Amino acid sequence: MRPNGGARPGAGRKKKASTILKEQSIRENQGEAEKCLQFLISVRDGIHEPTNIRIAAADMLLDRIWGKPKQAVQHSGEMSCRMVLVHPK
């Protein structure tokens, strides 16, 4: 008798070809990404590099590590809100 429920091999939605190719590309290019990060680190830490280049490298590293900061949105104009109060009986 087979047990019911739980994960079973081959169950679930099959991956699309684009997802499979993307995952394969990530695995194959992992070394290149690490080389690029090491290059940015060496530029950031290079004492003979111009300051603006070092700052740009540090900024790129922060964007890669922490993600780019969210853009603030300012609203100009009226904001209206409708409030509905419900009184429990």
C-alpha positions in Angstrom: 0.0 0.0 0.0 1.4 3.4 -1.0 1.4 6.3 1.6 -0.7 9.3 0.7 0.5 12.8 0.6 4.0 14.3 0.8 6.6 14.9 -1.8 7.0 12.3 -4.5 9.7 12.1 -7.2 8.5 13.6 -10.5 5.5 15.3 -8.9 4.7 19.0 -9.4 4.8 21.5 -12.2 7.6 20.8 -14.8 10.1 23.5 -15.4 10.0 25.6 -18.6 12.8 25.4 -21.0 13.7 29.0 -20.3 14.0 28.3 -16.6 16.2 25.3 -17.3 18.5 27.3 -19.5 18.7 30.2 -17.0 19.7 27.8 -14.2 22.3 26.2 -16.5 23.7 29.5 -17.5 24.0 30.6 -13.8 25.9 27.4 -12.9 28.2 27.7 -15.9 29.0 31.4 -15.3 29.4 31.3 -11.5 33.2 31.5 -11.8 32.9 34.6 -14.1 30.7 36.4 -11.6 33.3 35.7 -8.8 36.1 37.1 -11.1 34.1 40.2 -11.7 33.5 40.7 -8.0 37.2 40.2 -7.2 38.1 42.8 -9.9 35.7 45.3 -8.4 37.2 44.6 -5.0 40.7 45.1 -6.3 39.8 48.4 -7.9 38.1 49.6 -4.8 41.1 48.7 -2.7 43.7 49.9 -5.2 45.6 52.8 -3.7 46.9 53.9 -7.2 43.4 54.2 -8.7 41.7 57.6 -8.9 39.3 58.3 -6.0 36.2 58.6 -8.3 37.0 55.2 -9.8 37.3 53.6 -6.4 34.0 55.2 -5.2 32.3 53.9 -8.3 33.6 50.4 -7.7 32.5 50.5 -4.1 29.0 51.7 -5.2 28.8 48.8 -7.7 29.8 46.3 -5.0 27.1 47.7 -2.6 24.5 47.4 -5.3 25.4 43.8 -6.0 25.5 42.8 -2.3 22.6 44.8 -0.8 20.6 45.6 -4.0 19.9 49.0 -5.4 18.0 51.3 -3.0 14.3 51.9 -3.6 13.4 55.1 -5.3 11.5 57.5 -3.2 8.1 58.6 -4.6 6.8 62.1 -3.9 3.1 62.9 -4.3 1.9 66.3 -5.1 -1.8 67.1 -5.1 -4.8 66.2 -3.0 -5.2 62.8 -1.3 -8.7 61.8 -0.5 -9.7 58.9 1.7 -13.1 57.5 2.4 -13.5 55.9 5.8 -16.3 53.5 6.6 -17.1 52.8 10.2 -18.9 49.6 11.1 -20.6 49.4 14.4 -20.9 45.9 15.9 -24.3 45.0 17.1 
